[in-house]
Structure formats: structure tokens, C-alpha cells
Amino acid sequence: MSAEIESFVHALSDYVRMALPAGADADYCKEAVQILDARNGLFRSVGVHATDEEHDIYTLRSLCRLDEETFDFVPDEGRIRSVARNYF
């Protein structure tokens, strides 16, 4: 994978990790993130919103997976890599 993609995956994973409410169940999290500039890792919260790929908006829960050891929702790097294909 290219360095740009890895940088994007790392940046969006960090953003999602920080944006998820602590101890909250991602299934009930309705918050979304908009990718403003994928190459520079710029994102913004858009509040409660459905996924709208046309406008680069993704719900936090759609970018997460359940960690089998801790049962916490964590960023799903595989899903984020698939989102990266839209930009790189």
C-alpha cells in the first residue's frame, strides 16, 4: 500500500477513536464524520447524519468493528482502507 493510503487510514482511525463516545455502544452512535481532504487528513464532525458517500460523509459506526477481546467498538482499518479507494 502506498504511504498516502497508510497515512489516511491512520489519521481517520485516530479521528474515529477520539470521536466515539467513551464507553458508548457504536450501534447507538448516530454521529458522522465528513472527509474534507483525504490527502491531508482533514475531517469534521457533521453531527447526526446518515452515511452519504456522495458527500464524503460516513457514520462513525460504519467505520468500526467489535473488538472480540474487549467487546469495545474500535476503528475498522479494513473498512477505512476500502473508503480510501475513493480518494487514492
Secondary structure, DSSP 8 states (H G I E B T S, - for coil): --HHHHHHHHHHHHHHHHHS-TT--GGG--EEEEEEETTTTEEEEEEE---BGGGTEEETGGGEEE-TTT--EEE-HHHHHHHHTTT-
